[in-house]
Amino acid sequence: MIKASTLHPETAAFRETVPAGEYFLKVVKAGETIRILDREGNQAADTLFYNAHNPTERYSAVDTIRAQGNVYLTAGSKLMSSENNLMLEITADTCGRHDTLGGACAAESNTTRYALEKKCMHACRDSWLVAVTEHEELGLSKRDITHNINFFMNVPVTADGGLTFADGISDAGKYVELKAAMDVLVMISNCPQLNNPCNGWNPTPIEVLVWN
Amino acid sequence: MLHSAAPLYDDLIPGGSHWSFIMRRGHVLRLIDETGGANVGMLMYNPENPLERYNMPDTLKNQHTFLLTKGHVLLSDMGRVMASIVRDDLGWHDTVSGTCNAELVETRWGRKTYQDAHNHYHRNGFTSFLNELAKYGLGKKDLTANLNWFSKVKTDDEGNMAYVSDHSHAGATVDLRFEMDTIVVLHTCPHPLSPAEQYPSHPLRYQLFKAAPVTDADPCKTSSPEATRAFANTALYHLMQA
């Protein structure tokens, strides 16, 4: 569902550009709104959320899709935690559909999906592993890296059980906006994937904005 | 697919229960829906390094599928094949709906405590998984998307999910051939989308067999270039083992 935001970038309390291949880490407080902006189009923002006070509680793809009875995310979707609590709600979306089934790229999944010799290409899980290792104070490790949201990615499921990675339906300037229902730690890998059309074979920057 | 017809072991897990064990590489775990209508929640870990675990997204996207059936492989997050589905009577098993929790079970089927009902109390999948994971030093951080054997959830063009009732029949069988040593954690608690009026309690019969050697022409190994590469990764993992 396409739903534009009423918030203006010039009133944002926080703005940061995240180049492709970099990670983004920030606590967003309950009641605050975060926007992820696809600056140049066709980019994938691989995102994980944690309860900022107890990171063993985190975004759960399966609990979220079951709770809403639908495998895609868009405006109105409620993002549920592994303990069945509301973490965030998507309050605006100019893209229309986001994936939470396809997971993130990793060095190892690049070997199976594309070629064994792709193992040293940069991948989303590498960005997250660096993020949690550089921020030991968070108490996170590979154990905490689970199934994420791929904002701006289109992974259609067919009625007969097929699954495909389709061309992106995002474009330059499209965005998704979420209102936090609890204090959440947001961890984004701005996807460096070079082997599929999820970001048009050309990873580009995203921008993150937060309103109090 | 089996080395011999007689199982090495045969056991029945009651409905609404949980159990776990280690499957060794080169063996087959046969899951049998004893009464029909079963749901078996399952998680899998590498006992040598439990940070390696079954990965739903990698399993689905590597095989371009939303369902699991014969010919598919179950991938870990490290790009390896944990198990191959070498037999399936049903054609569709779910791995995207997660598992039931205490709140869901109480809302749907009422609260039944151990004090009320002794071993017929209402267990839920979330607590059951935690119960078994703790035996290996694992916990909430290790919970990930689980398999739901014998259950079918399909979607329409808009992505809306629909649970398919009466999908599994008495005697329905799935054979999983393990390609690496794997901690298997399972429960027989209800599927979280089951519309049953009473708490569904269906037992699981499981049997263990020695597997026949995996050849280069194995249907799971050759099912896709992705599966072939995952088998190559698994072979590399075993390179320095006898």
Chai-1 contact restraints between the chains, C-beta under 6 A:
chainA,res_idxA,chainB,res_idxB,connection_type,confidence,min_distance_angstrom,max_distance_angstrom,comment,restraint_id
A,T56,B,K140,contact,1.0,0.0,6.0,A-B,restraint_1
A,T56,B,K141,contact,1.0,0.0,6.0,A-B,restraint_2
A,V62,B,G98,contact,1.0,0.0,6.0,A-B,restraint_3
A,V62,B,A145,contact,1.0,0.0,6.0,A-B,restraint_4
A,D63,B,G98,contact,1.0,0.0,6.0,A-B,restraint_5
A,R66,B,S97,contact,1.0,0.0,6.0,A-B,restraint_6
A,R66,B,G98,contact,1.0,0.0,6.0,A-B,restraint_7
A,R66,B,P192,contact,1.0,0.0,6.0,A-B,restraint_8
A,G69,B,M161,contact,1.0,0.0,6.0,A-B,restraint_9
A,N70,B,G159,contact,1.0,0.0,6.0,A-B,restraint_10
A,N70,B,N160,contact,1.0,0.0,6.0,A-B,restraint_11
A,V71,B,T155,contact,1.0,0.0,6.0,A-B,restraint_12
A,V71,B,G159,contact,1.0,0.0,6.0,A-B,restraint_13
A,Y72,B,G159,contact,1.0,0.0,6.0,A-B,restraint_14
A,N84,B,N101,contact,1.0,0.0,6.0,A-B,restraint_15
A,G102,B,P57,contact,1.0,0.0,6.0,A-B,restraint_16
A,G102,B,K61,contact,1.0,0.0,6.0,A-B,restraint_17
A,G103,B,P57,contact,1.0,0.0,6.0,A-B,restraint_18
A,G103,B,D58,contact,1.0,0.0,6.0,A-B,restraint_19
A,E108,B,M78,contact,1.0,0.0,6.0,A-B,restraint_20
A,E108,B,G79,contact,1.0,0.0,6.0,A-B,restraint_21
A,S109,B,D58,contact,1.0,0.0,6.0,A-B,restraint_22
A,S109,B,G79,contact,1.0,0.0,6.0,A-B,restraint_23
A,T111,B,G79,contact,1.0,0.0,6.0,A-B,restraint_24
A,T112,B,N62,contact,1.0,0.0,6.0,A-B,restraint_25
A,T112,B,G79,contact,1.0,0.0,6.0,A-B,restraint_26
A,T112,B,E226,contact,1.0,0.0,6.0,A-B,restraint_27
A,T112,B,R229,contact,1.0,0.0,6.0,A-B,restraint_28
A,T112,B,A230,contact,1.0,0.0,6.0,A-B,restraint_29
A,R113,B,N62,contact,1.0,0.0,6.0,A-B,restraint_30
A,R113,B,E226,contact,1.0,0.0,6.0,A-B,restraint_31
A,L116,B,R229,contact,1.0,0.0,6.0,A-B,restraint_32
A,K142,B,L51,contact,1.0,0.0,6.0,A-B,restraint_33
A,R143,B,K141,contact,1.0,0.0,6.0,A-B,restraint_34
A,D144,B,K141,contact,1.0,0.0,6.0,A-B,restraint_35
A,T146,B,T144,contact,1.0,0.0,6.0,A-B,restraint_36
A,H147,B,P57,contact,1.0,0.0,6.0,A-B,restraint_37
A,H147,B,A145,contact,1.0,0.0,6.0,A-B,restraint_38
A,V157,B,F66,contact,1.0,0.0,6.0,A-B,restraint_39
A,V157,B,T155,contact,1.0,0.0,6.0,A-B,restraint_40
A,A159,B,D156,contact,1.0,0.0,6.0,A-B,restraint_41
A,G161,B,F66,contact,1.0,0.0,6.0,A-B,restraint_42
A,G161,B,L67,contact,1.0,0.0,6.0,A-B,restraint_43
A,L163,B,L60,contact,1.0,0.0,6.0,A-B,restraint_44
A,L163,B,H64,contact,1.0,0.0,6.0,A-B,restraint_45
A,L163,B,T65,contact,1.0,0.0,6.0,A-B,restraint_46
A,L163,B,F66,contact,1.0,0.0,6.0,A-B,restraint_47
